[in-house]
Amino acid sequence: MPTRKFPGRYENLLEIGDFVRKIAEEAGFDSSQVYSVQLAVDEACTNIIEHGYGGEGRGEIVCSCDSTEEGLTIVIQDWGRQFDPDEIPDPDYDVPLEKLQSRGAGLFLMGNLMDEVDFRFDKSGGNMLTMKKRK
Amino acid sequence: MEISTTSYNRCDLIKVVGRIDSNTAPDLEKAFNDLIDGGKSGFVFDMAEVDFISSRGLWVLLETQKACKKKKGKLALVNVAEDMMESLDLAGVKHFLEIYADVTAAVGSF
């Protein structure tokens, strides 16, 4: 399974995106699906840097991609703060523009872009996010 | 990411080339905020050469739209590629944004 380790900095989002884009393209996804995978990974890594590590340069992100006939499985690991995804409410978009809040937007988007999004938090092994995209 | 600005009588055209993510979105945010602080409230945002926009970038657009609306202006998006249009939909925020077919239509709407 191709695996890469990246320092948790926003400037690495481009490289992380390129890493998953190439694998998704090789796996035979169409351009719209490739874009979705890239976007979901970008949202996940942004959340890790911003919320998990609480800022840039405080930890690493390990990204692995496994391509099968059914689709693509992406595993993203970090060693930042743990959280309960069920406690993050979906953003409320049924409000006037002036009351719009960005909280939870990335997580909500990841759920809509990918077929499966699963978080596992383990004290010794760190945090593991598994996302699946079916063909 | 490169940002360029062209001033028209009733609005400013902002064009970005490249990727808008958590690394580059603060630069775009600053560009819009500087213009808003300078008294501007009408923008056409040309996305023809934007190849990626994350939710961090979308929030720059939404916050700019908020600030413009407060001043009776608006942010008009043009040349939004299909992938990005779909992600605006999936992010659930498309209805907060105003999207025009091309630059002429957007500039003419002011």
gemmi code that builds the backbone of each chain (N, CA, C; Angstrom):
import gemmi

chains = {
    "A": [
        ("MET", (0.843, -1.198, 0.000), (0.000, 0.000, 0.000), (0.885, 1.257, 0.000)),
        ("PRO", (0.789, 2.121, -1.033), (1.626, 3.344, -1.039), (1.346, 4.209, 0.195)),
        ("THR", (2.412, 4.548, 0.896), (2.287, 5.344, 2.127), (3.303, 6.477, 2.107)),
        ("ARG", (2.856, 7.654, 2.517), (3.780, 8.795, 2.600), (3.570, 9.515, 3.924)),
        ("LYS", (4.662, 10.061, 4.433), (4.606, 10.821, 5.691), (4.857, 12.295, 5.371)),
        ("PHE", (4.021, 13.158, 5.920), (4.142, 14.598, 5.630), (4.186, 15.382, 6.944)),
        ("PRO", (5.025, 16.397, 7.019), (4.951, 17.293, 8.186), (3.593, 18.017, 8.163)),
        ("GLY", (2.994, 18.186, 9.335), (1.668, 18.807, 9.419), (1.710, 20.309, 9.205)),
        ("ARG", (1.883, 20.694, 7.967), (1.906, 22.116, 7.605), (1.007, 22.329, 6.389)),
        ("TYR", (0.338, 23.488, 6.345), (-0.585, 23.764, 5.238), (0.126, 23.758, 3.879)),
        ("GLU", (1.403, 24.126, 3.875), (2.124, 24.169, 2.594), (2.271, 22.761, 1.989)),
        ("ASN", (2.061, 21.719, 2.815), (2.156, 20.349, 2.298), (0.845, 19.819, 1.732)),
        ("LEU", (-0.228, 20.608, 1.849), (-1.531, 20.134, 1.353), (-1.489, 19.851, -0.153)),
        ("LEU", (-0.729, 20.657, -0.875), (-0.610, 20.470, -2.322), (0.011, 19.107, -2.636)),
        ("GLU", (1.111, 18.803, -1.900), (1.821, 17.541, -2.128), (0.957, 16.340, -1.714)),
        ("ILE", (0.242, 16.479, -0.611), (-0.647, 15.400, -0.152), (-1.738, 15.184, -1.210)),
        ("GLY", (-2.278, 16.294, -1.715), (-3.317, 16.228, -2.748), (-2.810, 15.544, -4.015)),
        ("ASP", (-1.569, 15.879, -4.414), (-0.984, 15.266, -5.613), (-0.779, 13.764, -5.424)),
        ("PHE", (-0.357, 13.391, -4.204), (-0.123, 11.976, -3.877), (-1.414, 11.156, -4.073)),
        ("VAL", (-2.523, 11.650, -3.505), (-3.778, 10.883, -3.632), (-4.380, 11.018, -5.038)),
        ("ARG", (-4.165, 12.168, -5.668), (-4.701, 12.364, -7.027), (-4.126, 11.328, -7.990)),
        ("LYS", (-2.787, 11.145, -7.933), (-2.141, 10.198, -8.850), (-2.675, 8.780, -8.631)),
        ("ILE", (-2.831, 8.396, -7.372), (-3.311, 7.040, -7.081), (-4.767, 6.882, -7.525)),
        ("ALA", (-5.565, 7.905, -7.296), (-6.977, 7.838, -7.709), (-7.082, 7.780, -9.238)),
        ("GLU", (-6.227, 8.528, -9.925), (-6.234, 8.496, -11.391), (-5.830, 7.110, -11.906)),
        ("GLU", (-4.756, 6.565, -11.299), (-4.281, 5.229, -11.714), (-5.342, 4.161, -11.431)),
        ("ALA", (-6.151, 4.408, -10.400), (-7.190, 3.432, -10.033), (-8.375, 3.484, -11.010)),
        ("GLY", (-8.377, 4.471, -11.894), (-9.405, 4.536, -12.928), (-10.611, 5.388, -12.575)),
        ("PHE", (-10.507, 6.208, -11.547), (-11.619, 7.106, -11.213), (-11.728, 8.211, -12.256)),
        ("ASP", (-12.950, 8.725, -12.471), (-13.089, 9.838, -13.410), (-12.671, 11.143, -12.712)),
        ("SER", (-12.564, 12.212, -13.497), (-11.975, 13.443, -12.955), (-12.810, 14.025, -11.802)),
        ("SER", (-14.122, 13.845, -11.860), (-14.974, 14.363, -10.793), (-14.747, 13.588, -9.486)),
        ("GLN", (-14.582, 12.258, -9.624), (-14.302, 11.434, -8.432), (-12.914, 11.742, -7.869)),
        ("VAL", (-11.948, 11.968, -8.755), (-10.589, 12.292, -8.318), (-10.607, 13.603, -7.525)),
        ("TYR", (-11.366, 14.572, -8.047), (-11.474, 15.861, -7.357), (-12.091, 15.669, -5.964)),
        ("SER", (-13.135, 14.841, -5.877), (-13.791, 14.583, -4.593), (-12.830, 13.971, -3.585)),
        ("VAL", (-12.030, 13.001, -4.049), (-11.072, 12.329, -3.162), (-10.031, 13.341, -2.666)),
        ("GLN", (-9.517, 14.139, -3.598), (-8.520, 15.161, -3.242), (-9.082, 16.148, -2.216)),
        ("LEU", (-10.324, 16.557, -2.450), (-10.956, 17.539, -1.567), (-11.188, 16.947, -0.173)),
        ("ALA", (-11.666, 15.695, -0.124), (-11.905, 15.053, 1.177), (-10.601, 14.936, 1.969)),
        ("VAL", (-9.521, 14.578, 1.274), (-8.218, 14.429, 1.948), (-7.708, 15.793, 2.417)),
        ("ASP", (-7.895, 16.814, 1.607), (-7.489, 18.173, 1.983), (-8.238, 18.627, 3.241)),
        ("GLU", (-9.556, 18.359, 3.269), (-10.377, 18.744, 4.432), (-9.893, 17.993, 5.686)),
        ("ALA", (-9.620, 16.687, 5.517), (-9.182, 15.870, 6.653), (-7.852, 16.386, 7.206)),
        ("CYS", (-6.901, 16.657, 6.302), (-5.568, 17.098, 6.745), (-5.620, 18.507, 7.341)),
        ("THR", (-6.446, 19.379, 6.783), (-6.624, 20.713, 7.357), (-7.149, 20.606, 8.787)),
        ("ASN", (-8.147, 19.726, 8.990), (-8.702, 19.535, 10.336), (-7.644, 19.008, 11.307)),
        ("ILE", (-6.813, 18.078, 10.825), (-5.754, 17.512, 11.689), (-4.804, 18.625, 12.123)),
        ("ILE", (-4.356, 19.440, 11.160), (-3.399, 20.510, 11.490), (-4.057, 21.540, 12.414)),
        ("GLU", (-5.271, 21.978, 12.026), (-5.921, 23.065, 12.765), (-6.437, 22.621, 14.140)),
        ("HIS", (-7.186, 21.511, 14.153), (-7.835, 21.092, 15.407), (-7.051, 20.002, 16.144)),
        ("GLY", (-6.531, 19.012, 15.395), (-5.821, 17.896, 16.033), (-4.521, 18.356, 16.675)),
        ("TYR", (-3.690, 18.986, 15.873), (-2.388, 19.465, 16.374), (-2.459, 20.883, 16.939)),
        ("GLY", (-3.534, 21.591, 16.664), (-3.674, 22.958, 17.170), (-2.733, 23.948, 16.502)),
        ("GLY", (-2.312, 23.658, 15.296), (-1.468, 24.585, 14.543), (-0.453, 23.840, 13.689)),
        ("GLU", (0.294, 24.595, 12.923), (1.256, 24.010, 11.987), (2.548, 23.592, 12.695)),
        ("GLY", (3.206, 22.593, 12.111), (4.536, 22.182, 12.572), (4.563, 21.490, 13.921)),
        ("ARG", (3.460, 20.877, 14.309), (3.412, 20.234, 15.628), (3.293, 18.724, 15.558)),
        ("GLY", (3.277, 18.180, 14.363), (3.181, 16.724, 14.250), (3.075, 16.309, 12.798)),
        ("GLU", (3.096, 14.992, 12.616), (3.099, 14.463, 11.249), (1.758, 13.875, 10.843)),
        ("ILE", (1.590, 13.772, 9.537), (0.409, 13.139, 8.957), (0.912, 12.014, 8.064)),
        ("VAL", (0.387, 10.810, 8.288), (0.771, 9.680, 7.447), (-0.444, 9.290, 6.598)),
        ("CYS", (-0.225, 9.251, 5.303), (-1.331, 8.985, 4.377), (-1.033, 7.719, 3.562)),
        ("SER", (-1.968, 6.775, 3.595), (-1.828, 5.536, 2.824), (-3.037, 5.367, 1.914)),
        ("CYS", (-2.796, 4.850, 0.722), (-3.890, 4.635, -0.225), (-3.862, 3.203, -0.726)),
        ("ASP", (-5.000, 2.559, -0.693), (-5.088, 1.179, -1.172), (-6.150, 1.118, -2.258)),
        ("SER", (-5.700, 0.754, -3.443), (-6.618, 0.711, -4.576), (-7.000, -0.740, -4.877)),
        ("THR", (-8.307, -1.011, -4.957), (-8.778, -2.353, -5.317), (-9.780, -2.217, -6.460)),
        ("GLU", (-10.307, -3.336, -6.899), (-11.287, -3.284, -7.990), (-12.551, -2.536, -7.569)),
        ("GLU", (-12.859, -2.619, -6.274), (-14.083, -1.969, -5.783), (-13.918, -0.450, -5.661)),
        ("GLY", (-12.702, -0.030, -5.375), (-12.494, 1.411, -5.190), (-11.201, 1.719, -4.460)),
        ("LEU", (-11.244, 2.824, -3.732), (-10.028, 3.335, -3.096), (-10.268, 3.495, -1.590)),
        ("THR", (-9.295, 3.018, -0.815), (-9.354, 3.223, 0.627), (-8.183, 4.116, 1.020)),
        ("ILE", (-8.485, 5.197, 1.714), (-7.431, 6.121, 2.146), (-7.392, 6.117, 3.667)),
        ("VAL", (-6.210, 5.891, 4.209), (-6.054, 5.898, 5.662), (-5.134, 7.062, 6.033)),
        ("ILE", (-5.620, 7.909, 6.910), (-4.825, 9.070, 7.339), (-4.612, 8.971, 8.850)),
        ("GLN", (-3.340, 8.978, 9.250), (-3.002, 8.857, 10.675), (-2.376, 10.134, 11.211)),
        ("ASP", (-2.712, 10.456, 12.449), (-2.044, 11.577, 13.115), (-1.953, 11.264, 14.608)),
        ("TRP", (-1.227, 12.091, 15.316), (-1.027, 11.860, 16.741), (-1.428, 13.106, 17.539)),
        ("GLY", (-2.436, 13.769, 17.022), (-2.928, 14.992, 17.672), (-4.068, 14.696, 18.634)),
        ("ARG", (-4.789, 15.740, 19.001), (-5.891, 15.642, 19.954), (-7.010, 14.749, 19.383)),
        ("GLN", (-7.574, 13.951, 20.279), (-8.672, 13.089, 19.846), (-9.996, 13.850, 19.973)),
        ("PHE", (-10.978, 13.422, 19.219), (-12.286, 14.059, 19.328), (-13.376, 13.056, 18.981)),
        ("ASP", (-14.588, 13.372, 19.374), (-15.708, 12.494, 19.058), (-16.473, 13.111, 17.887)),
        ("PRO", (-16.358, 12.498, 16.701), (-17.026, 13.100, 15.528), (-18.537, 13.248, 15.713)),
        ("ASP", (-19.122, 12.369, 16.566), (-20.576, 12.461, 16.795), (-20.956, 13.720, 17.570)),
        ("GLU", (-19.961, 14.306, 18.228), (-20.256, 15.522, 19.005), (-20.125, 16.796, 18.176)),
        ("ILE", (-19.635, 16.641, 16.941), (-19.530, 17.820, 16.056), (-20.831, 17.895, 15.256)),
        ("PRO", (-21.670, 18.868, 15.529), (-22.937, 18.924, 14.788), (-22.717, 19.320, 13.334)),
        ("ASP", (-23.628, 18.864, 12.473), (-23.573, 19.331, 11.083), (-23.798, 20.838, 11.080)),
        ("PRO", (-23.133, 21.535, 10.165), (-23.367, 22.984, 10.110), (-24.820, 23.290, 9.752)),
        ("ASP", (-25.329, 24.385, 10.263), (-26.709, 24.783, 9.982), (-26.710, 25.789, 8.831)),
        ("TYR", (-27.153, 25.324, 7.672), (-27.169, 26.200, 6.498), (-28.560, 26.772, 6.223)),
        ("ASP", (-29.497, 26.446, 7.127), (-30.851, 26.970, 6.954), (-30.994, 28.257, 7.765)),
        ("VAL", (-30.033, 29.136, 7.574), (-30.003, 30.405, 8.312), (-29.726, 31.528, 7.317)),
        ("PRO", (-30.028, 32.769, 7.706), (-29.626, 33.866, 6.808), (-28.094, 33.957, 6.743)),
        ("LEU", (-27.608, 34.471, 5.629), (-26.158, 34.551, 5.400), (-25.399, 35.155, 6.580)),
        ("GLU", (-25.955, 36.209, 7.181), (-25.215, 36.907, 8.241), (-25.029, 36.055, 9.498)),
        ("LYS", (-25.817, 34.963, 9.624), (-25.696, 34.101, 10.807), (-24.927, 32.805, 10.504)),
        ("LEU", (-24.403, 32.700, 9.317), (-23.713, 31.482, 8.894), (-22.410, 31.282, 9.684)),
        ("GLN", (-22.205, 30.034, 10.174), (-20.985, 29.706, 10.934), (-20.234, 28.575, 10.227)),
        ("SER", (-18.915, 28.631, 10.269), (-18.119, 27.643, 9.525), (-17.875, 26.349, 10.295)),
        ("ARG", (-18.214, 26.291, 11.554), (-17.909, 25.124, 12.388), (-18.462, 23.816, 11.805)),
        ("GLY", (-17.592, 22.826, 11.653), (-18.030, 21.502, 11.203), (-18.153, 21.356, 9.695)),
        ("ALA", (-17.800, 22.401, 8.964), (-17.994, 22.383, 7.506), (-17.134, 21.321, 6.816)),
        ("GLY", (-15.891, 21.177, 7.246), (-14.972, 20.226, 6.621), (-15.436, 18.790, 6.801)),
        ("LEU", (-15.842, 18.468, 8.007), (-16.307, 17.117, 8.343), (-17.568, 16.764, 7.551)),
        ("PHE", (-18.464, 17.731, 7.472), (-19.722, 17.583, 6.727), (-19.430, 17.314, 5.249)),
        ("LEU", (-18.490, 18.072, 4.715), (-18.119, 17.936, 3.303), (-17.480, 16.565, 3.045)),
        ("MET", (-16.593, 16.129, 3.948), (-15.951, 14.812, 3.792), (-17.008, 13.707, 3.711)),
        ("GLY", (-18.013, 13.800, 4.578), (-19.090, 12.804, 4.608), (-19.878, 12.778, 3.311)),
        ("ASN", (-20.008, 13.940, 2.679), (-20.760, 14.008, 1.423), (-19.927, 13.608, 0.204)),
        ("LEU", (-18.604, 13.755, 0.324), (-17.734, 13.458, -0.815), (-17.376, 11.973, -0.905)),
        ("MET", (-17.290, 11.312, 0.261), (-16.814, 9.926, 0.288), (-17.961, 8.974, 0.638)),
        ("ASP", (-17.796, 7.692, 0.276), (-18.844, 6.709, 0.574), (-18.788, 6.253, 2.034)),
        ("GLU", (-17.592, 6.215, 2.601), (-17.467, 5.842, 4.022), (-16.409, 6.715, 4.677)),
        ("VAL", (-16.699, 7.183, 5.880), (-15.729, 7.969, 6.670), (-15.766, 7.412, 8.091)),
        ("ASP", (-14.633, 6.905, 8.541), (-14.619, 6.253, 9.854), (-13.410, 6.723, 10.677)),
        ("PHE", (-13.668, 7.180, 11.885), (-12.584, 7.630, 12.768), (-12.327, 6.586, 13.853)),
        ("ARG", (-11.046, 6.278, 14.100), (-10.670, 5.413, 15.224), (-9.615, 6.150, 16.027)),
        ("PHE", (-9.786, 6.166, 17.325), (-8.813, 6.844, 18.180), (-8.231, 5.827, 19.153)),
        ("ASP", (-6.916, 5.714, 19.128), (-6.239, 4.713, 19.940), (-5.093, 5.410, 20.671)),
        ("LYS", (-5.042, 5.233, 22.011), (-4.036, 5.959, 22.795), (-2.609, 5.653, 22.346)),
        ("SER", (-2.334, 4.388, 21.980), (-0.957, 4.063, 21.590), (-0.715, 4.273, 20.099)),
        ("GLY", (-1.705, 3.958, 19.268), (-1.499, 4.003, 17.819), (-1.863, 5.312, 17.161)),
        ("GLY", (-2.334, 6.273, 17.917), (-2.706, 7.550, 17.320), (-4.111, 7.516, 16.743)),
        ("ASN", (-4.419, 8.511, 15.954), (-5.759, 8.649, 15.386), (-5.746, 8.129, 13.953)),
        ("MET", (-6.764, 7.377, 13.605), (-6.797, 6.801, 12.274), (-8.137, 7.101, 11.607)),
        ("LEU", (-8.038, 7.786, 10.484), (-9.229, 8.103, 9.690), (-9.193, 7.229, 8.438)),
        ("THR", (-10.252, 6.476, 8.215), (-10.342, 5.649, 7.006), (-11.500, 6.165, 6.153)),
        ("MET", (-11.183, 6.489, 4.906), (-12.217, 6.977, 3.987), (-12.236, 6.079, 2.750)),
        ("LYS", (-13.432, 5.726, 2.314), (-13.541, 4.870, 1.131), (-14.347, 5.552, 0.038)),
        ("LYS", (-13.867, 5.377, -1.177), (-14.591, 5.878, -2.355), (-14.789, 4.709, -3.306)),
        ("ARG", (-16.055, 4.375, -3.574), (-16.328, 3.268, -4.492), (-16.377, 3.766, -5.926)),
        ("LYS", (-16.035, 2.871, -6.839), (-16.061, 3.249, -8.271), (-17.486, 3.315, -8.786)),
    ],
    "B": [
        ("MET", (-0.552, 30.372, -5.806), (-1.767, 31.097, -6.175), (-1.430, 32.549, -6.506)),
        ("GLU", (-1.963, 33.028, -7.617), (-1.745, 34.435, -7.993), (-3.084, 35.163, -8.019)),
        ("ILE", (-3.068, 36.391, -7.509), (-4.307, 37.178, -7.472), (-4.100, 38.445, -8.295)),
        ("SER", (-5.048, 38.739, -9.185), (-4.972, 40.021, -9.897), (-6.321, 40.739, -9.797)),
        ("THR", (-6.256, 42.055, -9.831), (-7.468, 42.859, -9.666), (-7.596, 43.851, -10.814)),
        ("THR", (-8.790, 43.946, -11.381), (-9.089, 44.960, -12.399), (-10.289, 45.765, -11.912)),
        ("SER", (-10.165, 47.084, -11.935), (-11.278, 47.926, -11.469), (-12.177, 48.349, -12.617)),
        ("TYR", (-13.476, 48.168, -12.421), (-14.478, 48.690, -13.348), (-15.222, 49.813, -12.626)),
        ("ASN", (-16.135, 50.475, -13.340), (-16.872, 51.585, -12.725), (-17.628, 51.167, -11.469)),
        ("ARG", (-18.352, 50.038, -11.560), (-19.246, 49.649, -10.467), (-18.776, 48.440, -9.663)),
        ("CYS", (-17.685, 47.814, -10.087), (-17.197, 46.642, -9.345), (-15.719, 46.400, -9.632)),
        ("ASP", (-15.136, 45.492, -8.878), (-13.752, 45.083, -9.109), (-13.748, 43.618, -9.534)),
        ("LEU", (-12.956, 43.303, -10.537), (-12.826, 41.921, -10.984), (-11.585, 41.317, -10.332)),
        ("ILE", (-11.790, 40.235, -9.587), (-10.665, 39.546, -8.931), (-10.463, 38.219, -9.643)),
        ("LYS", (-9.255, 37.986, -10.067), (-8.975, 36.724, -10.760), (-7.875, 35.976, -10.009)),
        ("VAL", (-8.101, 34.698, -9.776), (-7.101, 33.877, -9.092), (-6.635, 32.785, -10.032)),
        ("VAL", (-5.336, 32.549, -10.048), (-4.776, 31.435, -10.800), (-4.169, 30.477, -9.790)),
        ("GLY", (-4.613, 29.214, -9.812), (-4.029, 28.208, -8.926), (-5.014, 27.618, -7.950)),
        ("ARG", (-4.491, 27.272, -6.799), (-5.217, 26.455, -5.835), (-5.547, 27.275, -4.595)),
        ("ILE", (-6.802, 27.170, -4.135), (-7.201, 27.891, -2.923), (-7.438, 26.856, -1.824)),
        ("ASP", (-6.466, 26.724, -0.919), (-6.592, 25.788, 0.194), (-6.218, 26.512, 1.483)),
        ("SER", (-6.003, 25.771, 2.561), (-5.707, 26.429, 3.843), (-4.378, 27.188, 3.816)),
        ("ASN", (-3.519, 26.803, 2.863), (-2.234, 27.484, 2.750), (-2.360, 28.826, 2.043)),
        ("THR", (-3.212, 28.883, 1.031), (-3.287, 30.082, 0.195), (-4.507, 30.962, 0.488)),
        ("ALA", (-5.562, 30.369, 1.092), (-6.799, 31.135, 1.335), (-6.565, 32.422, 2.143)),
        ("PRO", (-5.654, 32.414, 3.150), (-5.438, 33.673, 3.892), (-5.004, 34.842, 2.995)),
        ("ASP", (-4.255, 34.548, 1.920), (-3.830, 35.622, 0.998), (-5.037, 36.199, 0.250)),
        ("LEU", (-5.950, 35.305, -0.145), (-7.156, 35.763, -0.835), (-8.040, 36.562, 0.119)),
        ("GLU", (-8.131, 36.058, 1.344), (-8.921, 36.741, 2.376), (-8.394, 38.167, 2.587)),
        ("LYS", (-7.078, 38.286, 2.649), (-6.460, 39.600, 2.860), (-6.737, 40.519, 1.667)),
        ("ALA", (-6.648, 39.963, 0.454), (-6.891, 40.779, -0.744), (-8.315, 41.345, -0.729)),
        ("PHE", (-9.290, 40.486, -0.423), (-10.682, 40.956, -0.348), (-10.857, 41.966, 0.790)),
        ("ASN", (-10.298, 41.633, 1.962), (-10.479, 42.519, 3.121), (-9.858, 43.900, 2.901)),
        ("ASP", (-8.717, 43.926, 2.227), (-8.075, 45.214, 1.938), (-8.972, 46.073, 1.046)),
        ("LEU", (-9.581, 45.421, 0.048), (-10.483, 46.152, -0.856), (-11.734, 46.617, -0.113)),
        ("ILE", (-12.276, 45.741, 0.743), (-13.487, 46.098, 1.508), (-13.165, 47.247, 2.471)),
        ("ASP", (-12.008, 47.150, 3.135), (-11.588, 48.230, 4.044), (-11.387, 49.549, 3.285)),
        ("GLY", (-11.030, 49.430, 2.002), (-10.840, 50.616, 1.163), (-12.146, 51.157, 0.606)),
        ("GLY", (-13.274, 50.557, 1.007), (-14.579, 51.083, 0.608), (-15.263, 50.319, -0.513)),
        ("LYS", (-14.642, 49.261, -1.019), (-15.248, 48.492, -2.117), (-16.254, 47.469, -1.561)),
        ("SER", (-17.319, 47.207, -2.331), (-18.290, 46.200, -1.881), (-18.932, 45.442, -3.045)),
        ("GLY", (-18.360, 45.608, -4.216), (-18.879, 44.886, -5.377), (-17.734, 44.170, -6.079)),
        ("PHE", (-17.823, 42.826, -6.118), (-16.726, 42.046, -6.711), (-17.246, 40.991, -7.667)),
        ("VAL", (-16.506, 40.833, -8.764), (-16.686, 39.673, -9.631), (-15.465, 38.801, -9.390)),
        ("PHE", (-15.716, 37.538, -9.040), (-14.600, 36.629, -8.771), (-14.523, 35.611, -9.904)),
        ("ASP", (-13.474, 35.738, -10.716), (-13.311, 34.883, -11.891), (-12.532, 33.618, -11.510)),
        ("MET", (-13.225, 32.464, -11.589), (-12.607, 31.201, -11.163), (-12.123, 30.348, -12.339)),
        ("ALA", (-12.014, 30.960, -13.527), (-11.635, 30.194, -14.725), (-10.317, 29.441, -14.530)),
        ("GLU", (-9.391, 30.034, -13.789), (-8.086, 29.376, -13.629), (-7.822, 28.913, -12.192)),
        ("VAL", (-8.928, 28.752, -11.444), (-8.814, 28.137, -10.109), (-8.931, 26.632, -10.325)),
        ("ASP", (-7.918, 25.871, -9.893), (-8.033, 24.430, -10.150), (-8.501, 23.629, -8.938)),
        ("PHE", (-8.599, 24.293, -7.791), (-9.043, 23.583, -6.574), (-9.484, 24.617, -5.550)),
        ("ILE", (-10.586, 24.335, -4.854), (-10.964, 25.202, -3.737), (-11.495, 24.334, -2.599)),
        ("SER", (-10.882, 24.465, -1.432), (-11.310, 23.690, -0.266), (-12.347, 24.503, 0.508)),
        ("SER", (-12.870, 23.914, 1.594), (-13.888, 24.637, 2.373), (-13.297, 25.910, 2.989)),
        ("ARG", (-11.997, 25.902, 3.269), (-11.357, 27.120, 3.794), (-11.484, 28.253, 2.772)),
        ("GLY", (-11.311, 27.914, 1.497), (-11.478, 28.893, 0.422), (-12.930, 29.312, 0.261)),
        ("LEU", (-13.832, 28.332, 0.373), (-15.260, 28.664, 0.259), (-15.660, 29.646, 1.354)),
        ("TRP", (-15.073, 29.487, 2.527), (-15.429, 30.398, 3.624), (-14.917, 31.802, 3.398)),
        ("VAL", (-13.823, 31.926, 2.667), (-13.364, 33.275, 2.300), (-14.426, 33.929, 1.407)),
        ("LEU", (-14.958, 33.147, 0.464), (-15.983, 33.682, -0.432), (-17.260, 34.023, 0.338)),
        ("LEU", (-17.646, 33.145, 1.265), (-18.872, 33.387, 2.038), (-18.726, 34.603, 2.959)),
        ("GLU", (-17.569, 34.730, 3.606), (-17.340, 35.891, 4.482), (-17.281, 37.186, 3.662)),
        ("THR", (-16.725, 37.090, 2.444), (-16.683, 38.265, 1.560), (-18.104, 38.640, 1.137)),
        ("GLN", (-18.900, 37.618, 0.802), (-20.302, 37.867, 0.438), (-21.034, 38.549, 1.607)),
        ("LYS", (-20.794, 38.045, 2.837), (-21.413, 38.648, 4.036), (-21.048, 40.129, 4.146)),
        ("ALA", (-19.738, 40.410, 4.033), (-19.246, 41.783, 4.193), (-19.798, 42.701, 3.106)),
        ("CYS", (-19.876, 42.186, 1.869), (-20.391, 42.992, 0.751), (-21.878, 43.283, 0.936)),
        ("LYS", (-22.636, 42.258, 1.341), (-24.087, 42.427, 1.522), (-24.393, 43.489, 2.579)),
        ("LYS", (-23.558, 43.522, 3.617), (-23.737, 44.531, 4.669), (-23.662, 45.934, 4.096)),
        ("LYS", (-22.871, 46.074, 3.018), (-22.695, 47.389, 2.394), (-23.529, 47.506, 1.119)),
        ("LYS", (-24.547, 46.656, 0.996), (-25.450, 46.656, -0.164), (-24.742, 46.288, -1.468)),
        ("GLY", (-23.644, 45.581, -1.341), (-22.937, 45.104, -2.529), (-23.107, 43.610, -2.671)),
        ("LYS", (-22.226, 42.975, -3.420), (-22.278, 41.512, -3.555), (-20.979, 40.972, -4.151)),
        ("LEU", (-20.855, 39.648, -4.047), (-19.759, 38.924, -4.688), (-20.380, 38.059, -5.776)),
        ("ALA", (-19.962, 38.266, -7.010), (-20.505, 37.486, -8.125), (-19.429, 36.523, -8.626)),
        ("LEU", (-19.754, 35.230, -8.638), (-18.786, 34.229, -9.102), (-19.002, 33.937, -10.589)),
        ("VAL", (-17.907, 33.770, -11.305), (-18.015, 33.386, -12.716), (-17.005, 32.296, -13.062)),
        ("ASN", (-17.297, 31.587, -14.149), (-16.426, 30.521, -14.644), (-16.112, 29.481, -13.568)),
        ("VAL", (-17.175, 29.020, -12.903), (-17.001, 27.997, -11.866), (-17.022, 26.627, -12.552)),
        ("ALA", (-15.903, 25.924, -12.502), (-15.810, 24.606, -13.157), (-16.767, 23.620, -12.497)),
        ("GLU", (-17.129, 22.590, -13.263), (-18.130, 21.615, -12.819), (-17.778, 20.971, -11.474)),
        ("ASP", (-16.504, 20.580, -11.323), (-16.067, 19.941, -10.062), (-16.312, 20.856, -8.875)),
        ("MET", (-15.988, 22.120, -9.068), (-16.118, 23.091, -7.963), (-17.577, 23.430, -7.700)),
        ("MET", (-18.377, 23.469, -8.766), (-19.811, 23.705, -8.606), (-20.419, 22.582, -7.774)),
        ("GLU", (-19.985, 21.348, -8.061), (-20.486, 20.189, -7.326), (-20.070, 20.257, -5.852)),
        ("SER", (-18.833, 20.716, -5.614), (-18.392, 20.774, -4.213), (-19.102, 21.891, -3.449)),
        ("LEU", (-19.491, 22.956, -4.155), (-20.299, 24.014, -3.508), (-21.639, 23.426, -3.069)),
        ("ASP", (-22.173, 22.554, -3.933), (-23.438, 21.881, -3.651), (-23.291, 20.937, -2.461)),
        ("LEU", (-22.244, 20.100, -2.519), (-22.029, 19.112, -1.452), (-21.689, 19.785, -0.126)),
        ("ALA", (-21.057, 20.945, -0.199), (-20.748, 21.686, 1.033), (-22.006, 22.340, 1.596)),
        ("GLY", (-23.049, 22.409, 0.771), (-24.344, 22.941, 1.220), (-24.430, 24.460, 1.235)),
        ("VAL", (-23.482, 25.126, 0.558), (-23.422, 26.590, 0.657), (-23.714, 27.319, -0.670)),
        ("LYS", (-24.055, 26.558, -1.704), (-24.230, 27.169, -3.031), (-25.286, 28.277, -3.026)),
        ("HIS", (-26.359, 28.064, -2.238), (-27.459, 29.034, -2.256), (-27.092, 30.389, -1.634)),
        ("PHE", (-25.943, 30.446, -0.939), (-25.506, 31.731, -0.369), (-24.708, 32.555, -1.390)),
        ("LEU", (-24.340, 31.909, -2.507), (-23.456, 32.568, -3.472), (-24.209, 32.903, -4.758)),
        ("GLU", (-23.740, 33.904, -5.454), (-24.374, 34.311, -6.712), (-23.438, 33.949, -7.856)),
        ("ILE", (-23.932, 33.105, -8.743), (-23.077, 32.572, -9.800), (-23.597, 33.029, -11.163)),
        ("TYR", (-22.717, 33.602, -11.969), (-23.089, 34.123, -13.288), (-22.385, 33.320, -14.380)),
        ("ALA", (-22.969, 33.384, -15.585), (-22.467, 32.576, -16.699), (-21.079, 33.030, -17.164)),
        ("ASP", (-20.854, 34.338, -17.214), (-19.551, 34.824, -17.669), (-19.268, 36.200, -17.079)),
        ("VAL", (-18.064, 36.679, -17.347), (-17.611, 37.945, -16.757), (-18.521, 39.103, -17.201)),
        ("THR", (-18.905, 39.120, -18.484), (-19.745, 40.207, -18.993), (-21.060, 40.276, -18.217)),
        ("ALA", (-21.704, 39.113, -18.038), (-22.985, 39.081, -17.319), (-22.793, 39.526, -15.864)),
        ("ALA", (-21.698, 39.083, -15.260), (-21.457, 39.417, -13.844), (-21.174, 40.911, -13.675)),
        ("VAL", (-20.301, 41.445, -14.519), (-19.974, 42.882, -14.424), (-21.233, 43.710, -14.710)),
        ("GLY", (-22.033, 43.256, -15.671), (-23.265, 43.962, -16.037), (-24.335, 43.918, -14.963)),
        ("SER", (-24.203, 43.009, -14.003), (-25.232, 42.881, -12.962), (-25.096, 43.944, -11.867)),
        ("PHE", (-24.024, 44.722, -11.931), (-23.819, 45.767, -10.898), (-24.420, 47.105, -11.332)),
    ],
}
model = gemmi.Model(1)
for chain_id, residues in chains.items():
    chain = gemmi.Chain(chain_id)
    for i, (resn, *xyz) in enumerate(residues, 1):
        res = gemmi.Residue()
        res.name, res.seqid = resn, gemmi.SeqId(i, " ")
        for name, pos in zip(("N", "CA", "C"), xyz):
            atom = gemmi.Atom()
            atom.name, atom.element = name, gemmi.Element(name[0])
            atom.pos, atom.b_iso = gemmi.Position(*pos), 0.0
            res.add_atom(atom)
        chain.add_residue(res)
    model.add_chain(chain)
structure = gemmi.Structure()
structure.add_model(model)
structure.setup_entities()
